[in-house]
C-alpha cells in the first residue's frame, strides 16, 4: 500500500500557501485528489501504473478551455500508454467557470504554475517519481499551459508537447534550452494554424521561436504520413530539439483519437499520444 506523506491541512481561504488534501493511494490505477491554491480547490486525476522498475516518469496532461480531467483523459488515453510504459500520468483541472488555464503571466498571474509545481511535489510523496523525467502535454488551451511551463518551470519540466496549442505572445526566458513539440491541423478553426495576429502566434512561428531560443540549426522537413508533414530542428544546444507536425486539413482534435474534439476529428494517420511520449522519453532534465 502506498500511503500519502501529506496529512490533513487547514484550508484557510485567505491563505496563499498551497496545501494538499489527504491523498491515499492503495495501489495502481486511477485516483483523485485536490490541492488548495489561493483559496481555490484544484482537482486532479492521477493514474499509477501496474509496474515500474524504479522511480517513474511523470506526464502531466492539460485539458482545453471549458474542459476537465475526464475529457482529456478519454481523448488522449495517455494513462493506457502509461500503464504499458510504466509512467505516472496526471490530468489536472483548470480554474474558473468554465475551467481554463492561465497562460498569460502578465494578465493572469502565476497561480497555475504554483499549482503544477505543488502537484508534482505532492505526487512524489505518494509514489516514486523520477524528478528528471517530468513532462507537460496538453490540448488547445492546455497546450498553451504546457507551453507556459516551458517558459516558467523549465527547472522541473524536462520537455513539453502541445496539440492544437493556444499559445501566448508573452516574452519567454526559460533559462535553459527546453525540447518542445507542436502538433497542429492546417484547418483548425478554433486555434488557427496561422494564429491570430497580436494574440496567438502561428504554429510555425511559435516553434521557430523555440528553435531560436534553443540555438538550433536549420530545420529539415519530411512527410511522415500522407497528410502529415514533420519539421525538425535537431541540431540544437544541449540536444533540445524542436518539432512541428502539420496535419493537412486537420481540425481541432487529438490525432489518433476516435473521439471528435469540439468541432471535428484531426487524423488517424498518427497517434499524438504515442508521438508525444516518443519525443519525451529521449529528453531528460539536466
PEVENDA-V534528 format. One record per residue. N is the residue number from 1. RES is the residue in three letters. PSI is psi in radians with two decimals (* if undefined). Layout:
n=(N:N)
res=(RES:RES)
psi=(PSI:PSI)
This chain:
n=(1:2:3:4:5:6:7:8:9:10:11:12:13:14:15:16:17:18:19:20:21:22:23:24:25:26:27:28:29:30:31:32:33:34:35:36:37:38:39:40:41:42:43:44:45:46:47:48:49:50:51:52:53:54:55:56:57:58:59:60:61:62:63:64:65:66:67:68:69:70:71:72:73:74:75:76:77:78:79:80:81:82:83:84:85:86:87:88:89:90:91:92:93:94:95:96:97:98:99:100:101:102:103:104:105:106:107:108:109:110:111:112:113:114:115:116:117:118:119:120:121:122:123:124:125:126:127:128:129:130:131:132:133:134:135:136:137:138:139:140:141:142:143:144:145:146:147:148:149:150:151:152:153:154:155:156:157:158:159:160:161:162:163:164:165:166:167:168:169:170:171:172:173:174:175:176:177:178:179:180:181:182:183:184:185:186:187:188:189:190:191:192:193:194:195:196:197:198:199:200:201:202:203:204:205:206:207:208:209:210:211:212:213:214:215:216:217:218:219:220:221:222:223:224:225:226:227:228:229:230:231:232:233:234:235:236:237:238:239:240:241:242:243:244:245:246:247:248:249:250:251:252:253:254:255:256:257:258:259:260:261:262:263:264:265:266:267:268:269:270:271:272:273:274:275:276:277:278:279:280:281:282:283:284:285:286)
res=(UNK:UNK:UNK:UNK:UNK:UNK:UNK:UNK:UNK:UNK:UNK:UNK:UNK:UNK:UNK:UNK:UNK:UNK:UNK:UNK:UNK:UNK:UNK:UNK:UNK:UNK:UNK:UNK:UNK:UNK:UNK:UNK:UNK:UNK:UNK:UNK:UNK:UNK:UNK:UNK:UNK:UNK:UNK:UNK:UNK:UNK:UNK:UNK:UNK:UNK:UNK:UNK:UNK:UNK:UNK:UNK:UNK:UNK:UNK:UNK:UNK:UNK:UNK:UNK:UNK:UNK:UNK:UNK:UNK:UNK:UNK:UNK:UNK:UNK:UNK:UNK:UNK:UNK:UNK:UNK:UNK:UNK:UNK:UNK:UNK:UNK:UNK:UNK:UNK:UNK:UNK:UNK:UNK:UNK:UNK:UNK:UNK:UNK:UNK:UNK:UNK:UNK:UNK:UNK:UNK:UNK:UNK:UNK:UNK:UNK:UNK:UNK:UNK:UNK:UNK:UNK:UNK:UNK:UNK:UNK:UNK:UNK:UNK:UNK:UNK:UNK:UNK:UNK:UNK:UNK:UNK:UNK:UNK:UNK:UNK:UNK:UNK:UNK:UNK:UNK:UNK:UNK:UNK:UNK:UNK:UNK:UNK:UNK:UNK:UNK:UNK:UNK:UNK:UNK:UNK:UNK:UNK:UNK:UNK:UNK:UNK:UNK:UNK:UNK:UNK:UNK:UNK:UNK:UNK:UNK:UNK:UNK:UNK:UNK:UNK:UNK:UNK:UNK:UNK:UNK:UNK:UNK:UNK:UNK:UNK:UNK:UNK:UNK:UNK:UNK:UNK:UNK:UNK:UNK:UNK:UNK:UNK:UNK:UNK:UNK:UNK:UNK:UNK:UNK:UNK:UNK:UNK:UNK:UNK:UNK:UNK:UNK:UNK:UNK:UNK:UNK:UNK:UNK:UNK:UNK:UNK:UNK:UNK:UNK:UNK:UNK:UNK:UNK:UNK:UNK:UNK:UNK:UNK:UNK:UNK:UNK:UNK:UNK:UNK:UNK:UNK:UNK:UNK:UNK:UNK:UNK:UNK:UNK:UNK:UNK:UNK:UNK:UNK:UNK:UNK:UNK:UNK:UNK:UNK:UNK:UNK:UNK:UNK:UNK:UNK:UNK:UNK:UNK:UNK:UNK:UNK:UNK:UNK:UNK:UNK:UNK:UNK:UNK:UNK:UNK:UNK:UNK:UNK:UNK:UNK:UNK)
psi=(2.34:2.04:2.55:2.45:-0.06:2.23:-3.08:2.47:2.58:2.56:1.16:2.04:-0.42:-0.25:2.48:-0.01:2.18:2.38:2.64:2.33:2.71:2.38:1.99:2.15:1.98:0.33:-3.03:2.86:-2.83:2.36:2.71:2.64:3.13:2.66:2.47:2.10:2.17:0.67:0.01:2.37:2.20:2.04:2.70:2.75:2.40:2.42:2.20:2.27:2.82:-0.68:2.57:2.39:-0.20:-2.81:2.28:2.57:2.67:2.24:2.13:2.23:2.06:2.29:2.94:3.14:2.32:0.27:-2.91:2.94:-0.70:-0.61:-0.85:-0.42:-0.85:-0.58:-0.83:-0.49:0.68:-0.54:-0.51:-0.75:-0.69:-0.69:-0.64:-0.64:-0.08:0.67:2.52:2.28:2.20:2.41:1.67:2.83:2.40:-3.04:2.90:3.07:1.92:2.75:2.42:2.97:2.45:1.64:-0.17:1.80:-0.62:-0.71:-0.40:-0.07:-2.98:0.21:-0.69:-0.60:-0.71:-0.80:-0.83:-0.76:-0.76:-0.61:-0.77:-0.79:-0.74:-0.82:-0.55:-0.28:-0.24:-0.25:2.52:2.14:2.37:1.85:-0.24:-0.02:1.03:2.24:2.67:2.28:2.78:2.87:2.24:-2.06:-0.57:-0.56:-0.65:-0.63:-0.72:-0.74:-0.65:-0.68:-0.56:-0.60:-0.74:-0.01:0.62:-0.19:-0.28:-0.29:2.17:-0.63:2.79:2.64:2.42:2.39:2.09:0.76:2.34:1.59:2.83:2.69:0.00:2.73:2.64:2.23:1.47:-0.30:-0.17:2.78:2.40:2.29:2.38:2.60:2.40:2.35:2.10:2.42:2.49:-0.34:0.40:2.08:-0.20:-0.89:1.53:2.48:-0.64:-0.11:-3.05:1.92:2.30:-0.09:-1.05:2.22:2.66:2.68:-0.75:-0.57:-0.74:-0.80:-0.63:-0.63:-0.72:-0.65:-0.67:-0.80:-0.68:0.08:0.87:2.72:-3.08:2.54:2.92:2.44:2.38:2.72:2.29:-0.11:2.98:-0.46:0.27:2.22:2.31:2.22:2.23:2.24:1.74:-0.47:1.40:2.77:2.38:0.36:0.30:1.34:2.82:2.40:2.59:2.17:2.02:2.11:1.96:2.18:0.24:2.44:-2.77:1.21:-3.10:1.89:2.35:-0.20:2.46:0.16:2.16:2.42:2.00:-1.35:0.25:2.95:2.85:-1.47:2.72:0.11:-0.49:2.79:1.88:-0.62:-0.87:-0.66:-0.81:-0.79:-0.68:-0.61:-0.81:-0.81:-0.32:0.01:2.23:2.46:2.25:*)
